[in-house]
């Protein structure tokens, strides 16, 4: 284990606090605040990507439903994880059938109308996505009433870059007990402790294992792109400096063998400064008594091509954050079809996996705490997003083929495309034609046709001879 002084922990109040209590804290990724301050707050690429990520999460509808059939629910999970939400017509039809069996028709509200007085559920989910994007960690604090039960009365999301995991004094990383004693939120000389039982910690995978608990934190996606973020910021700063100086740096000097004296150089510099600040046209005209030349000692913005480096850094940042640069107002190669593909790609590869971690944690550690919600689960419906819509023409063609072959009934057809079933007996029959011919009658008729006695084939020539 380590002490605060061994890890470079700079908060003096926290240092004193730990020395008094004897607590042990984990040490990993001390740039958590930098990801927020220098990334999200100052870097346009990081801000744009993270903003698009949490706004996408905000747009996905969510419901709470009671589980009626655990087997069907597990099958749905397998389909969604295997396809990553990118469903074929057959998978979508099967999913609709399974949902009818897996969940009740009743749609429940979230256990709490609002998670806390300051935020809505949409706000909470957006903040979750923001912290997961920037720090790879999300900490939900459940405030309980402590009166007549253990149900939470409020839910808060803590600023993940200010949270430290405090270990037990006898913590063993490979033992049978939880090595975490509590969580601590530190801001300046203020701190707050949160019990392990009151915190839901969601984190990204972290390969950095250590006996000091490094692996107890998630790895920040921004960590891998930190140098690109710094390069991006410096390129913007240098470009701003160049614009302020209105061109390349250089030296003014006398031509040939006639060098400028110090007095002439100083006078020329003063006159150039007056011309630069002059507002009238005549004030920008000056004369010199000798022929002068200009030698450039720096490259121009056009030669440096800083925007090429900015585009490179932006792409690397987008890759680290699981996003597509075509969605960042990049005009080159961006068409309507390409944008639709890009939108679907980020939902499948980034948004859905992130929300899967959220629903897994909530369905295990939050929803069951409410007695009236036991056996219920939180669900995000990705199929409602415009970019995730299955081509209805392909779906109807596949269903029509299954209908004509007696695989589906009319009511099952309606159910697969989201229409209410009629419940009529004839609509529940398996038929093989558009005239609602029952399958068993079609088989009987076909068998009868195949067994109808036919007249023997007579050779026309032999008939004439006879």
Secondary structure, 3 states (H helix, E strand, C coil): CCCHHHHCCCCHHHHHHHHHHCCEECCCCCCHHHHHHHHHCCCHHHHHHHHHHHHHHHHCCEEEEEECCHHHHHHHHHHHHHHCCCCCHHHHHHHHHHHHHHECCCCECCCCCCCECCECHHHHHHHHHHHHHHCCEEEEEEEECCCCCCCEEEEEEECHHHEEEEECCCCCCCCCCCCEEEEEEEECCEEEEEEHHHEEEEECCCCCCCCCCHHHCCCCHHHHCHHHHHHHHHHHHHHHHHHHHCCCCEEEEECCCCCCCHHHHHHHHHHHHHHHHCCCCHHHCCCCCCCEEEEECCCCHHHHCHHHHHHHHHHHHHHHCCCCHHHCCCCCCCCHHHHHHHHHHHHHHHHHHHHHHHHHHHHHHCHHHCHHHCCEEEEECHHHCHHHCCCHHHHHHHHHHHHHCCCCEHHHHHHHCCCCCCCCHHHHCEECCCCCCEHHHHHHHHHHHHCCCCCCCCCHHHHHHC
